[in-house]
Amino acid sequence: RDITDRKRAESALRASEELTRRIIESVPDGVVRVSAGGAIEMANPEARRVLGITYDEAQRMHVADYERLVIHEDGSPC
């Protein structure tokens, strides 16, 4: 069975995902990518800095976990 097309598609998907990651990582503002189910897929360095979390912490979080972290300067929720 020839799987050449499948391998090509997988390679293109990996390249696309890498490009997306590199773009998000380079944005100077905080960017968080969330899955349809609410899992945090990525938080760029500025988002992690603003939220006071590490890369590993971001990878284990759900969007609901951010609600307690995202507040206005006066302490009220965003």
PDB file of N, CA, C, O and CB in Angstrom:
ATOM      1  N   ARG A   1       0.838  -1.177   0.000  1.00  0.00           N
ATOM      2  CA  ARG A   1       0.000   0.000   0.000  1.00  0.00           C
ATOM      3  C   ARG A   1       0.888   1.247   0.000  1.00  0.00           C
ATOM      4  O   ARG A   1       1.780   1.379   0.839  1.00  0.00           O
ATOM      5  CB  ARG A   1      -0.956  -0.006   1.218  1.00  0.00           C
ATOM      6  N   ASP A   2       0.645   2.139  -0.925  1.00  0.00           N
ATOM      7  CA  ASP A   2       1.444   3.355  -1.061  1.00  0.00           C
ATOM      8  C   ASP A   2       0.929   4.432  -0.107  1.00  0.00           C
ATOM      9  O   ASP A   2      -0.230   4.842  -0.186  1.00  0.00           O
ATOM     10  CB  ASP A   2       1.415   3.867  -2.522  1.00  0.00           C
ATOM     11  N   ILE A   3       1.799   4.884   0.791  1.00  0.00           N
ATOM     12  CA  ILE A   3       1.413   5.916   1.755  1.00  0.00           C
ATOM     13  C   ILE A   3       2.161   7.234   1.502  1.00  0.00           C
ATOM     14  O   ILE A   3       2.263   8.081   2.390  1.00  0.00           O
ATOM     15  CB  ILE A   3       1.682   5.427   3.184  1.00  0.00           C
ATOM     16  N   THR A   4       2.671   7.389   0.299  1.00  0.00           N
ATOM     17  CA  THR A   4       3.436   8.583  -0.052  1.00  0.00           C
ATOM     18  C   THR A   4       2.627   9.858   0.180  1.00  0.00           C
ATOM     19  O   THR A   4       3.132  10.807   0.781  1.00  0.00           O
ATOM     20  CB  THR A   4       3.886   8.510  -1.508  1.00  0.00           C
ATOM     21  N   ASP A   5       1.381   9.893  -0.287  1.00  0.00           N
ATOM     22  CA  ASP A   5       0.553  11.090  -0.123  1.00  0.00           C
ATOM     23  C   ASP A   5       0.304  11.395   1.348  1.00  0.00           C
ATOM     24  O   ASP A   5       0.316  12.554   1.762  1.00  0.00           O
ATOM     25  CB  ASP A   5      -0.779  10.919  -0.852  1.00  0.00           C
ATOM     26  N   ARG A   6       0.080  10.354   2.127  1.00  0.00           N
ATOM     27  CA  ARG A   6      -0.152  10.556   3.557  1.00  0.00           C
ATOM     28  C   ARG A   6       1.095  11.143   4.216  1.00  0.00           C
ATOM     29  O   ARG A   6       0.990  12.089   4.996  1.00  0.00           O
ATOM     30  CB  ARG A   6      -0.546   9.226   4.240  1.00  0.00           C
ATOM     31  N   LYS A   7       2.244  10.607   3.922  1.00  0.00           N
ATOM     32  CA  LYS A   7       3.506  11.111   4.485  1.00  0.00           C
ATOM     33  C   LYS A   7       3.738  12.560   4.066  1.00  0.00           C
ATOM     34  O   LYS A   7       4.193  13.373   4.870  1.00  0.00           O
ATOM     35  CB  LYS A   7       4.697  10.229   4.033  1.00  0.00           C
ATOM     36  N   ARG A   8       3.430  12.879   2.831  1.00  0.00           N
ATOM     37  CA  ARG A   8       3.569  14.253   2.348  1.00  0.00           C
ATOM     38  C   ARG A   8       2.638  15.191   3.119  1.00  0.00           C
ATOM     39  O   ARG A   8       3.042  16.285   3.515  1.00  0.00           O
ATOM     40  CB  ARG A   8       3.270  14.327   0.835  1.00  0.00           C
ATOM     41  N   ALA A   9       1.404  14.765   3.329  1.00  0.00           N
ATOM     42  CA  ALA A   9       0.426  15.573   4.062  1.00  0.00           C
ATOM     43  C   ALA A   9       0.856  15.761   5.514  1.00  0.00           C
ATOM     44  O   ALA A   9       0.718  16.856   6.060  1.00  0.00           O
ATOM     45  CB  ALA A   9      -0.966  14.920   4.003  1.00  0.00           C
ATOM     46  N   GLU A  10       1.377  14.708   6.145  1.00  0.00           N
ATOM     47  CA  GLU A  10       1.851  14.811   7.521  1.00  0.00           C
ATOM     48  C   GLU A  10       3.015  15.783   7.627  1.00  0.00           C
ATOM     49  O   GLU A  10       3.101  16.566   8.573  1.00  0.00           O
ATOM     50  CB  GLU A  10       2.265  13.440   8.046  1.00  0.00           C
ATOM     51  N   SER A  11       3.898  15.726   6.659  1.00  0.00           N
ATOM     52  CA  SER A  11       5.048  16.633   6.643  1.00  0.00           C
ATOM     53  C   SER A  11       4.590  18.082   6.469  1.00  0.00           C
ATOM     54  O   SER A  11       5.106  18.981   7.133  1.00  0.00           O
ATOM     55  CB  SER A  11       6.027  16.245   5.515  1.00  0.00           C
ATOM     56  N   ALA A  12       3.634  18.306   5.588  1.00  0.00           N
ATOM     57  CA  ALA A  12       3.107  19.656   5.372  1.00  0.00           C
ATOM     58  C   ALA A  12       2.418  20.168   6.632  1.00  0.00           C
ATOM     59  O   ALA A  12       2.545  21.345   6.972  1.00  0.00           O
ATOM     60  CB  ALA A  12       2.124  19.673   4.183  1.00  0.00           C
ATOM     61  N   LEU A  13       1.694  19.302   7.323  1.00  0.00           N
ATOM     62  CA  LEU A  13       1.030  19.698   8.568  1.00  0.00           C
ATOM     63  C   LEU A  13       2.055  20.076   9.625  1.00  0.00           C
ATOM     64  O   LEU A  13       1.895  21.091  10.303  1.00  0.00           O
ATOM     65  CB  LEU A  13       0.130  18.566   9.087  1.00  0.00           C
ATOM     66  N   ARG A  14       3.104  19.276   9.777  1.00  0.00           N
ATOM     67  CA  ARG A  14       4.162  19.609  10.747  1.00  0.00           C
ATOM     68  C   ARG A  14       4.809  20.951  10.415  1.00  0.00           C
ATOM     69  O   ARG A  14       5.063  21.752  11.314  1.00  0.00           O
ATOM     70  CB  ARG A  14       5.237  18.503  10.776  1.00  0.00           C
ATOM     71  N   ALA A  15       5.073  21.201   9.155  1.00  0.00           N
ATOM     72  CA  ALA A  15       5.679  22.471   8.743  1.00  0.00           C
ATOM     73  C   ALA A  15       4.748  23.634   9.040  1.00  0.00           C
ATOM     74  O   ALA A  15       5.196  24.685   9.496  1.00  0.00           O
ATOM     75  CB  ALA A  15       6.028  22.445   7.248  1.00  0.00           C
ATOM     76  N   SER A  16       3.464  23.458   8.789  1.00  0.00           N
ATOM     77  CA  SER A  16       2.483  24.503   9.066  1.00  0.00           C
ATOM     78  C   SER A  16       2.390  24.786  10.569  1.00  0.00           C
ATOM     79  O   SER A  16       2.328  25.942  10.988  1.00  0.00           O
ATOM     80  CB  SER A  16       1.107  24.098   8.515  1.00  0.00           C
ATOM     81  N   GLU A  17       2.382  23.723  11.371  1.00  0.00           N
ATOM     82  CA  GLU A  17       2.323  23.888  12.826  1.00  0.00           C
ATOM     83  C   GLU A  17       3.565  24.598  13.343  1.00  0.00           C
ATOM     84  O   GLU A  17       3.469  25.439  14.237  1.00  0.00           O
ATOM     85  CB  GLU A  17       2.170  22.528  13.518  1.00  0.00           C
ATOM     86  N   GLU A  18       4.715  24.276  12.800  1.00  0.00           N
ATOM     87  CA  GLU A  18       5.959  24.928  13.214  1.00  0.00           C
ATOM     88  C   GLU A  18       5.943  26.410  12.845  1.00  0.00           C
ATOM     89  O   GLU A  18       6.370  27.251  13.636  1.00  0.00           O
ATOM     90  CB  GLU A  18       7.173  24.232  12.569  1.00  0.00           C
ATOM     91  N   LEU A  19       5.458  26.732  11.658  1.00  0.00           N
ATOM     92  CA  LEU A  19       5.362  28.131  11.251  1.00  0.00           C
ATOM     93  C   LEU A  19       4.429  28.892  12.179  1.00  0.00           C
ATOM     94  O   LEU A  19       4.748  30.001  12.608  1.00  0.00           O
ATOM     95  CB  LEU A  19       4.874  28.241   9.800  1.00  0.00           C
ATOM     96  N   THR A  20       3.290  28.311  12.489  1.00  0.00           N
ATOM     97  CA  THR A  20       2.337  28.950  13.405  1.00  0.00           C
ATOM     98  C   THR A  20       2.986  29.181  14.763  1.00  0.00           C
ATOM     99  O   THR A  20       2.852  30.261  15.337  1.00  0.00           O
ATOM    100  CB  THR A  20       1.061  28.086  13.562  1.00  0.00           C
ATOM    101  N   ARG A  21       3.686  28.182  15.282  1.00  0.00           N
ATOM    102  CA  ARG A  21       4.366  28.315  16.577  1.00  0.00           C
ATOM    103  C   ARG A  21       5.383  29.442  16.546  1.00  0.00           C
ATOM    104  O   ARG A  21       5.448  30.249  17.474  1.00  0.00           O
ATOM    105  CB  ARG A  21       5.056  27.001  16.962  1.00  0.00           C
ATOM    106  N   ARG A  22       6.173  29.502  15.488  1.00  0.00           N
ATOM    107  CA  ARG A  22       7.204  30.535  15.389  1.00  0.00           C
ATOM    108  C   ARG A  22       6.591  31.927  15.300  1.00  0.00           C
ATOM    109  O   ARG A  22       7.114  32.872  15.890  1.00  0.00           O
ATOM    110  CB  ARG A  22       8.094  30.281  14.175  1.00  0.00           C
ATOM    111  N   ILE A  23       5.494  32.062  14.573  1.00  0.00           N
ATOM    112  CA  ILE A  23       4.822  33.361  14.465  1.00  0.00           C
ATOM    113  C   ILE A  23       4.287  33.784  15.830  1.00  0.00           C
ATOM    114  O   ILE A  23       4.515  34.913  16.266  1.00  0.00           O
ATOM    115  CB  ILE A  23       3.669  33.301  13.428  1.00  0.00           C
ATOM    116  N   ILE A  24       3.578  32.883  16.501  1.00  0.00           N
ATOM    117  CA  ILE A  24       3.002  33.212  17.807  1.00  0.00           C
ATOM    118  C   ILE A  24       4.095  33.545  18.814  1.00  0.00           C
ATOM    119  O   ILE A  24       3.952  34.484  19.596  1.00  0.00           O
ATOM    120  CB  ILE A  24       2.144  32.049  18.326  1.00  0.00           C
ATOM    121  N   GLU A  25       5.182  32.788  18.800  1.00  0.00           N
ATOM    122  CA  GLU A  25       6.292  33.045  19.720  1.00  0.00           C
ATOM    123  C   GLU A  25       6.921  34.417  19.484  1.00  0.00           C
ATOM    124  O   GLU A  25       7.453  35.016  20.419  1.00  0.00           O
ATOM    125  CB  GLU A  25       7.355  31.959  19.577  1.00  0.00           C
ATOM    126  N   SER A  26       6.869  34.923  18.251  1.00  0.00           N
ATOM    127  CA  SER A  26       7.537  36.189  17.945  1.00  0.00           C
ATOM    128  C   SER A  26       6.649  37.421  18.132  1.00  0.00           C
ATOM    129  O   SER A  26       7.149  38.545  18.086  1.00  0.00           O
ATOM    130  CB  SER A  26       8.040  36.155  16.536  1.00  0.00           C
ATOM    131  N   VAL A  27       5.359  37.234  18.338  1.00  0.00           N
ATOM    132  CA  VAL A  27       4.451  38.371  18.539  1.00  0.00           C
ATOM    133  C   VAL A  27       4.821  39.059  19.856  1.00  0.00           C
ATOM    134  O   VAL A  27       4.970  38.384  20.874  1.00  0.00           O
ATOM    135  CB  VAL A  27       2.944  37.904  18.551  1.00  0.00           C
ATOM    136  N   PRO A  28       4.973  40.393  19.858  1.00  0.00           N
ATOM    137  CA  PRO A  28       5.377  41.082  21.078  1.00  0.00           C
ATOM    138  C   PRO A  28       4.286  41.141  22.151  1.00  0.00           C
ATOM    139  O   PRO A  28       4.594  41.390  23.316  1.00  0.00           O
ATOM    140  CB  PRO A  28       5.808  42.470  20.739  1.00  0.00           C
ATOM    141  N   ASP A  29       3.038  40.922  21.791  1.00  0.00           N
ATOM    142  CA  ASP A  29       1.945  40.917  22.756  1.00  0.00           C
ATOM    143  C   ASP A  29       1.674  39.488  23.211  1.00  0.00           C
ATOM    144  O   ASP A  29       2.099  38.527  22.570  1.00  0.00           O
ATOM    145  CB  ASP A  29       0.669  41.550  22.149  1.00  0.00           C
ATOM    146  N   GLY A  30       0.964  39.364  24.319  1.00  0.00           N
ATOM    147  CA  GLY A  30       0.619  38.046  24.825  1.00  0.00           C
ATOM    148  C   GLY A  30      -0.394  37.361  23.931  1.00  0.00           C
ATOM    149  O   GLY A  30      -1.425  37.944  23.595  1.00  0.00           O
ATOM    150  N   VAL A  31      -0.107  36.124  23.544  1.00  0.00           N
ATOM    151  CA  VAL A  31      -1.010  35.335  22.712  1.00  0.00           C
ATOM    152  C   VAL A  31      -1.145  33.951  23.343  1.00  0.00           C
ATOM    153  O   VAL A  31      -0.153  33.299  23.666  1.00  0.00           O
ATOM    154  CB  VAL A  31      -0.489  35.237  21.234  1.00  0.00           C
ATOM    155  N   VAL A  32      -2.394  33.518  23.511  1.00  0.00           N
ATOM    156  CA  VAL A  32      -2.675  32.185  24.025  1.00  0.00           C
ATOM    157  C   VAL A  32      -3.542  31.479  22.996  1.00  0.00           C
ATOM    158  O   VAL A  32      -4.578  32.003  22.587  1.00  0.00           O
ATOM    159  CB  VAL A  32      -3.375  32.238  25.430  1.00  0.00           C
ATOM    160  N   ARG A  33      -3.122  30.297  22.579  1.00  0.00           N
ATOM    161  CA  ARG A  33      -3.914  29.491  21.642  1.00  0.00           C
ATOM    162  C   ARG A  33      -4.633  28.415  22.443  1.00  0.00           C
ATOM    163  O   ARG A  33      -4.027  27.688  23.229  1.00  0.00           O
ATOM    164  CB  ARG A  33      -3.012  28.853  20.519  1.00  0.00           C
ATOM    165  N   VAL A  34      -5.955  28.332  22.219  1.00  0.00           N
ATOM    166  CA  VAL A  34      -6.800  27.432  23.001  1.00  0.00           C
ATOM    167  C   VAL A  34      -7.498  26.454  22.058  1.00  0.00           C
ATOM    168  O   VAL A  34      -7.967  26.844  20.989  1.00  0.00           O
ATOM    169  CB  VAL A  34      -7.844  28.233  23.840  1.00  0.00           C
ATOM    170  N   SER A  35      -7.566  25.192  22.453  1.00  0.00           N
ATOM    171  CA  SER A  35      -8.273  24.191  21.641  1.00  0.00           C
ATOM    172  C   SER A  35      -9.776  24.399  21.763  1.00  0.00           C
ATOM    173  O   SER A  35     -10.237  25.140  22.631  1.00  0.00           O
ATOM    174  CB  SER A  35      -7.888  22.749  22.076  1.00  0.00           C
ATOM    175  N   ALA A  36     -10.530  23.749  20.902  1.00  0.00           N
ATOM    176  CA  ALA A  36     -11.985  23.845  20.950  1.00  0.00           C
ATOM    177  C   ALA A  36     -12.529  23.372  22.295  1.00  0.00           C
ATOM    178  O   ALA A  36     -13.583  23.832  22.735  1.00  0.00           O
ATOM    179  CB  ALA A  36     -12.606  23.029  19.818  1.00  0.00           C
ATOM    180  N   GLY A  37     -11.819  22.461  22.948  1.00  0.00           N
ATOM    181  CA  GLY A  37     -12.242  21.949  24.248  1.00  0.00           C
ATOM    182  C   GLY A  37     -11.776  22.784  25.425  1.00  0.00           C
ATOM    183  O   GLY A  37     -12.100  22.476  26.572  1.00  0.00           O
ATOM    184  N   GLY A  38     -11.013  23.849  25.150  1.00  0.00           N
ATOM    185  CA  GLY A  38     -10.569  24.742  26.214  1.00  0.00           C
ATOM    186  C   GLY A  38      -9.180  24.475  26.752  1.00  0.00           C
ATOM    187  O   GLY A  38      -8.721  25.188  27.644  1.00  0.00           O
ATOM    188  N   ALA A  39      -8.493  23.457  26.229  1.00  0.00           N
ATOM    189  CA  ALA A  39      -7.128  23.182  26.673  1.00  0.00           C
ATOM    190  C   ALA A  39      -6.184  24.225  26.084  1.00  0.00           C
ATOM    191  O   ALA A  39      -6.318  24.610  24.922  1.00  0.00           O
ATOM    192  CB  ALA A  39      -6.687  21.748  26.263  1.00  0.00           C
ATOM    193  N   ILE A  40      -5.241  24.671  26.885  1.00  0.00           N
ATOM    194  CA  ILE A  40      -4.249  25.617  26.400  1.00  0.00           C
ATOM    195  C   ILE A  40      -3.249  24.854  25.539  1.00  0.00           C
ATOM    196  O   ILE A  40      -2.579  23.934  26.010  1.00  0.00           O
ATOM    197  CB  ILE A  40      -3.536  26.352  27.582  1.00  0.00           C
ATOM    198  N   GLU A  41      -3.160  25.242  24.293  1.00  0.00           N
ATOM    199  CA  GLU A  41      -2.229  24.594  23.371  1.00  0.00           C
ATOM    200  C   GLU A  41      -0.889  25.319  23.332  1.00  0.00           C
ATOM    201  O   GLU A  41       0.152  24.710  23.081  1.00  0.00           O
ATOM    202  CB  GLU A  41      -2.829  24.534  21.969  1.00  0.00           C
ATOM    203  N   MET A  42      -0.926  26.621  23.583  1.00  0.00           N
ATOM    204  CA  MET A  42       0.297  27.403  23.515  1.00  0.00           C
ATOM    205  C   MET A  42       0.076  28.761  24.169  1.00  0.00           C
ATOM    206  O   MET A  42      -0.995  29.355  24.049  1.00  0.00           O
ATOM    207  CB  MET A  42       0.758  27.570  22.054  1.00  0.00           C
ATOM    208  N   ALA A  43       1.097  29.238  24.856  1.00  0.00           N
ATOM    209  CA  ALA A  43       1.113  30.600  25.383  1.00  0.00           C
ATOM    210  C   ALA A  43       2.498  31.148  25.085  1.00  0.00           C
ATOM    211  O   ALA A  43       3.503  30.574  25.505  1.00  0.00           O
ATOM    212  CB  ALA A  43       0.777  30.651  26.938  1.00  0.00           C
ATOM    213  N   ASN A  44       2.550  32.261  24.359  1.00  0.00           N
ATOM    214  CA  ASN A  44       3.858  32.777  23.971  1.00  0.00           C
ATOM    215  C   ASN A  44       4.567  33.398  25.187  1.00  0.00           C
ATOM    216  O   ASN A  44       3.947  33.565  26.237  1.00  0.00           O
ATOM    217  CB  ASN A  44       3.711  33.822  22.834  1.00  0.00           C
ATOM    218  N   PRO A  45       5.843  33.736  25.056  1.00  0.00           N
ATOM    219  CA  PRO A  45       6.609  34.248  26.195  1.00  0.00           C
ATOM    220  C   PRO A  45       5.964  35.458  26.880  1.00  0.00           C
ATOM    221  O   PRO A  45       5.972  35.537  28.109  1.00  0.00           O
ATOM    222  CB  PRO A  45       7.992  34.618  25.738  1.00  0.00           C
ATOM    223  N   GLU A  46       5.415  36.388  26.122  1.00  0.00           N
ATOM    224  CA  GLU A  46       4.798  37.567  26.738  1.00  0.00           C
ATOM    225  C   GLU A  46       3.553  37.177  27.529  1.00  0.00           C
ATOM    226  O   GLU A  46       3.332  37.707  28.618  1.00  0.00           O
ATOM    227  CB  GLU A  46       4.437  38.610  25.663  1.00  0.00           C
ATOM    228  N   ALA A  47       2.744  36.273  27.014  1.00  0.00           N
ATOM    229  CA  ALA A  47       1.558  35.808  27.748  1.00  0.00           C
ATOM    230  C   ALA A  47       1.983  35.119  29.038  1.00  0.00           C
ATOM    231  O   ALA A  47       1.370  35.331  30.084  1.00  0.00           O
ATOM    232  CB  ALA A  47       0.710  34.844  26.876  1.00  0.00           C
ATOM    233  N   ARG A  48       3.011  34.308  28.974  1.00  0.00           N
ATOM    234  CA  ARG A  48       3.493  33.627  30.184  1.00  0.00           C
ATOM    235  C   ARG A  48       4.043  34.638  31.183  1.00  0.00           C
ATOM    236  O   ARG A  48       3.843  34.488  32.389  1.00  0.00           O
ATOM    237  CB  ARG A  48       4.578  32.588  29.829  1.00  0.00           C
ATOM    238  N   ARG A  49       4.731  35.659  30.697  1.00  0.00           N
ATOM    239  CA  ARG A  49       5.269  36.685  31.600  1.00  0.00           C
ATOM    240  C   ARG A  49       4.138  37.428  32.287  1.00  0.00           C
ATOM    241  O   ARG A  49       4.150  37.593  33.507  1.00  0.00           O
ATOM    242  CB  ARG A  49       6.166  37.678  30.831  1.00  0.00           C
ATOM    243  N   VAL A  50       3.155  37.880  31.506  1.00  0.00           N
ATOM    244  CA  VAL A  50       2.029  38.639  32.051  1.00  0.00           C
ATOM    245  C   VAL A  50       1.254  37.800  33.068  1.00  0.00           C
ATOM    246  O   VAL A  50       0.844  38.301  34.114  1.00  0.00           O
ATOM    247  CB  VAL A  50       1.092  39.104  30.918  1.00  0.00           C
ATOM    248  N   LEU A  51       1.059  36.527  32.752  1.00  0.00           N
ATOM    249  CA  LEU A  51       0.290  35.644  33.622  1.00  0.00           C
ATOM    250  C   LEU A  51       1.118  35.070  34.774  1.00  0.00           C
ATOM    251  O   LEU A  51       0.573  34.475  35.703  1.00  0.00           O
ATOM    252  CB  LEU A  51      -0.294  34.517  32.810  1.00  0.00           C
ATOM    253  N   GLY A  52       2.433  35.254  34.702  1.00  0.00           N
ATOM    254  CA  GLY A  52       3.300  34.760  35.768  1.00  0.00           C
ATOM    255  C   GLY A  52       3.379  33.249  35.830  1.00  0.00           C
ATOM    256  O   GLY A  52       3.430  32.671  36.915  1.00  0.00           O
ATOM    257  N   ILE A  53       3.389  32.603  34.669  1.00  0.00           N
ATOM    258  CA  ILE A  53       3.452  31.150  34.618  1.00  0.00           C
ATOM    259  C   ILE A  53       4.605  30.698  33.733  1.00  0.00           C
ATOM    260  O   ILE A  53       5.098  31.457  32.898  1.00  0.00           O
ATOM    261  CB  ILE A  53       2.128  30.570  34.107  1.00  0.00           C
ATOM    262  N   THR A  54       5.020  29.472  33.926  1.00  0.00           N
ATOM    263  CA  THR A  54       6.088  28.904  33.111  1.00  0.00           C
ATOM    264  C   THR A  54       5.492  28.213  31.891  1.00  0.00           C
ATOM    265  O   THR A  54       4.278  28.035  31.788  1.00  0.00           O
ATOM    266  CB  THR A  54       6.942  27.913  33.936  1.00  0.00           C
ATOM    267  N   TYR A  55       6.370  27.828  30.971  1.00  0.00           N
ATOM    268  CA  TYR A  55       5.943  27.078  29.785  1.00  0.00           C
ATOM    269  C   TYR A  55       5.240  25.793  30.210  1.00  0.00           C
ATOM    270  O   TYR A  55       4.167  25.471  29.699  1.00  0.00           O
ATOM    271  CB  TYR A  55       7.155  26.755  28.870  1.00  0.00           C
ATOM    272  N   ASP A  56       5.842  25.063  31.142  1.00  0.00           N
ATOM    273  CA  ASP A  56       5.259  23.793  31.589  1.00  0.00           C
ATOM    274  C   ASP A  56       3.901  24.005  32.247  1.00  0.00           C
ATOM    275  O   ASP A  56       2.985  23.212  32.031  1.00  0.00           O
ATOM    276  CB  ASP A  56       6.205  23.087  32.563  1.00  0.00           C
ATOM    277  N   GLU A  57       3.755  25.053  33.041  1.00  0.00           N
ATOM    278  CA  GLU A  57       2.461  25.339  33.666  1.00  0.00           C
ATOM    279  C   GLU A  57       1.403  25.647  32.611  1.00  0.00           C
ATOM    280  O   GLU A  57       0.265  25.189  32.713  1.00  0.00           O
ATOM    281  CB  GLU A  57       2.586  26.514  34.648  1.00  0.00           C
ATOM    282  N   ALA A  58       1.779  26.417  31.608  1.00  0.00           N
ATOM    283  CA  ALA A  58       0.832  26.766  30.545  1.00  0.00           C
ATOM    284  C   ALA A  58       0.344  25.520  29.821  1.00  0.00           C
ATOM    285  O   ALA A  58      -0.833  25.434  29.469  1.00  0.00           O
ATOM    286  CB  ALA A  58       1.477  27.733  29.546  1.00  0.00           C
ATOM    287  N   GLN A  59       1.230  24.554  29.594  1.00  0.00           N
ATOM    288  CA  GLN A  59       0.869  23.336  28.865  1.00  0.00           C
ATOM    289  C   GLN A  59      -0.139  22.473  29.625  1.00  0.00           C
ATOM    290  O   GLN A  59      -0.841  21.664  29.017  1.00  0.00           O
ATOM    291  CB  GLN A  59       2.116  22.522  28.575  1.00  0.00           C
ATOM    292  N   ARG A  60      -0.218  22.637  30.941  1.00  0.00           N
ATOM    293  CA  ARG A  60      -1.117  21.815  31.755  1.00  0.00           C
ATOM    294  C   ARG A  60      -2.414  22.534  32.116  1.00  0.00           C
ATOM    295  O   ARG A  60      -3.231  21.992  32.861  1.00  0.00           O
ATOM    296  CB  ARG A  60      -0.412  21.385  33.021  1.00  0.00           C
ATOM    297  N   MET A  61      -2.615  23.742  31.603  1.00  0.00           N
ATOM    298  CA  MET A  61      -3.762  24.542  32.009  1.00  0.00           C
ATOM    299  C   MET A  61      -4.931  24.419  31.035  1.00  0.00           C
ATOM    300  O   MET A  61      -4.786  24.013  29.882  1.00  0.00           O
ATOM    301  CB  MET A  61      -3.356  25.991  32.138  1.00  0.00           C
ATOM    302  N   HIS A  62      -6.066  24.781  31.547  1.00  0.00           N
ATOM    303  CA  HIS A  62      -7.313  24.852  30.786  1.00  0.00           C
ATOM    304  C   HIS A  62      -7.710  26.324  30.790  1.00  0.00           C
ATOM    305  O   HIS A  62      -7.300  27.073  31.676  1.00  0.00           O
ATOM    306  CB  HIS A  62      -8.459  23.918  31.404  1.00  0.00           C
ATOM    307  N   VAL A  63      -8.492  26.739  29.823  1.00  0.00           N
ATOM    308  CA  VAL A  63      -8.876  28.146  29.721  1.00  0.00           C
ATOM    309  C   VAL A  63      -9.540  28.635  31.015  1.00  0.00           C
ATOM    310  O   VAL A  63      -9.375  29.797  31.385  1.00  0.00           O
ATOM    311  CB  VAL A  63      -9.825  28.352  28.527  1.00  0.00           C
ATOM    312  N   ALA A  64     -10.275  27.782  31.694  1.00  0.00           N
ATOM    313  CA  ALA A  64     -10.913  28.181  32.952  1.00  0.00           C
ATOM    314  C   ALA A  64      -9.879  28.545  34.017  1.00  0.00           C
ATOM    315  O   ALA A  64     -10.164  29.354  34.900  1.00  0.00           O
ATOM    316  CB  ALA A  64     -11.815  27.057  33.466  1.00  0.00           C
ATOM    317  N   ASP A  65      -8.678  27.956  33.947  1.00  0.00           N
ATOM    318  CA  ASP A  65      -7.622  28.264  34.903  1.00  0.00           C
ATOM    319  C   ASP A  65      -7.126  29.695  34.748  1.00  0.00           C
ATOM    320  O   ASP A  65      -6.639  30.290  35.709  1.00  0.00           O
ATOM    321  CB  ASP A  65      -6.463  27.292  34.738  1.00  0.00           C
ATOM    322  N   TYR A  66      -7.247  30.250  33.550  1.00  0.00           N
ATOM    323  CA  TYR A  66      -6.775  31.606  33.300  1.00  0.00           C
ATOM    324  C   TYR A  66      -7.701  32.659  33.896  1.00  0.00           C
ATOM    325  O   TYR A  66      -7.270  33.777  34.179  1.00  0.00           O
ATOM    326  CB  TYR A  66      -6.631  31.836  31.815  1.00  0.00           C
ATOM    327  N   GLU A  67      -8.954  32.312  34.087  1.00  0.00           N
ATOM    328  CA  GLU A  67      -9.912  33.297  34.590  1.00  0.00           C
ATOM    329  C   GLU A  67      -9.440  33.911  35.893  1.00  0.00           C
ATOM    330  O   GLU A  67      -9.645  35.104  36.122  1.00  0.00           O
ATOM    331  CB  GLU A  67     -11.280  32.659  34.785  1.00  0.00           C
ATOM    332  N   ARG A  68      -8.816  33.125  36.748  1.00  0.00           N
ATOM    333  CA  ARG A  68      -8.345  33.657  38.027  1.00  0.00           C
ATOM    334  C   ARG A  68      -7.070  34.480  37.868  1.00  0.00           C
ATOM    335  O   ARG A  68      -6.712  35.244  38.764  1.00  0.00           O
ATOM    336  CB  ARG A  68      -8.103  32.519  39.009  1.00  0.00           C
ATOM    337  N   LEU A  69      -6.377  34.330  36.729  1.00  0.00           N
ATOM    338  CA  LEU A  69      -5.124  35.055  36.500  1.00  0.00           C
ATOM    339  C   LEU A  69      -5.314  36.374  35.765  1.00  0.00           C
ATOM    340  O   LEU A  69      -4.486  37.276  35.893  1.00  0.00           O
ATOM    341  CB  LEU A  69      -4.176  34.192  35.725  1.00  0.00           C
ATOM    342  N   VAL A  70      -6.391  36.499  34.998  1.00  0.00           N
ATOM    343  CA  VAL A  70      -6.569  37.664  34.144  1.00  0.00           C
ATOM    344  C   VAL A  70      -7.457  38.678  34.868  1.00  0.00           C
ATOM    345  O   VAL A  70      -8.674  38.518  34.960  1.00  0.00           O
ATOM    346  CB  VAL A  70      -7.187  37.261  32.771  1.00  0.00           C
ATOM    347  N   ILE A  71      -6.809  39.720  35.374  1.00  0.00           N
ATOM    348  CA  ILE A  71      -7.528  40.746  36.136  1.00  0.00           C
ATOM    349  C   ILE A  71      -7.066  42.131  35.698  1.00  0.00           C
ATOM    350  O   ILE A  71      -5.971  42.292  35.158  1.00  0.00           O
ATOM    351  CB  ILE A  71      -7.311  40.559  37.662  1.00  0.00           C
ATOM    352  N   HIS A  72      -7.912  43.124  35.937  1.00  0.00           N
ATOM    353  CA  HIS A  72      -7.527  44.515  35.692  1.00  0.00           C
ATOM    354  C   HIS A  72      -6.600  44.974  36.796  1.00  0.00           C
ATOM    355  O   HIS A  72      -6.468  44.303  37.819  1.00  0.00           O
ATOM    356  CB  HIS A  72      -8.770  45.436  35.605  1.00  0.00           C
ATOM    357  N   GLU A  73      -5.954  46.118  36.596  1.00  0.00           N
ATOM    358  CA  GLU A  73      -5.029  46.641  37.595  1.00  0.00           C
ATOM    359  C   GLU A  73      -5.697  46.865  38.943  1.00  0.00           C
ATOM    360  O   GLU A  73      -5.043  46.760  39.980  1.00  0.00           O
ATOM    361  CB  GLU A  73      -4.424  47.932  37.109  1.00  0.00           C
ATOM    362  N   ASP A  74      -7.005  47.174  38.942  1.00  0.00           N
ATOM    363  CA  ASP A  74      -7.715  47.408  40.213  1.00  0.00           C
ATOM    364  C   ASP A  74      -8.116  46.098  40.908  1.00  0.00           C
ATOM    365  O   ASP A  74      -8.707  46.129  41.987  1.00  0.00           O
ATOM    366  CB  ASP A  74      -8.967  48.258  39.963  1.00  0.00           C
ATOM    367  N   GLY A  75      -7.795  44.946  40.294  1.00  0.00           N
ATOM    368  CA  GLY A  75      -8.094  43.667  40.889  1.00  0.00           C
ATOM    369  C   GLY A  75      -9.385  43.038  40.434  1.00  0.00           C
ATOM    370  O   GLY A  75      -9.678  41.901  40.805  1.00  0.00           O
ATOM    371  N   SER A  76     -10.178  43.753  39.629  1.00  0.00           N
ATOM    372  CA  SER A  76     -11.436  43.190  39.160  1.00  0.00           C
ATOM    373  C   SER A  76     -11.190  42.263  37.968  1.00  0.00           C
ATOM    374  O   SER A  76     -10.254  42.485  37.200  1.00  0.00           O
ATOM    375  CB  SER A  76     -12.423  44.313  38.777  1.00  0.00           C
ATOM    376  N   PRO A  77     -12.025  41.219  37.804  1.00  0.00           N
ATOM    377  CA  PRO A  77     -11.819  40.285  36.689  1.00  0.00           C
ATOM    378  C   PRO A  77     -12.003  40.943  35.326  1.00  0.00           C
ATOM    379  O   PRO A  77     -12.810  41.861  35.177  1.00  0.00           O
ATOM    380  CB  PRO A  77     -12.772  39.114  36.813  1.00  0.00           C
ATOM    381  N   CYS A  78     -11.262  40.476  34.344  1.00  0.00           N
ATOM    382  CA  CYS A  78     -11.434  40.961  32.960  1.00  0.00           C
ATOM    383  C   CYS A  78     -12.616  40.261  32.332  1.00  0.00           C
ATOM    384  O   CYS A  78     -12.940  40.517  31.172  1.00  0.00           O
ATOM    385  CB  CYS A  78     -10.150  40.724  32.109  1.00  0.00           C
TER     386      CYS A  78
END
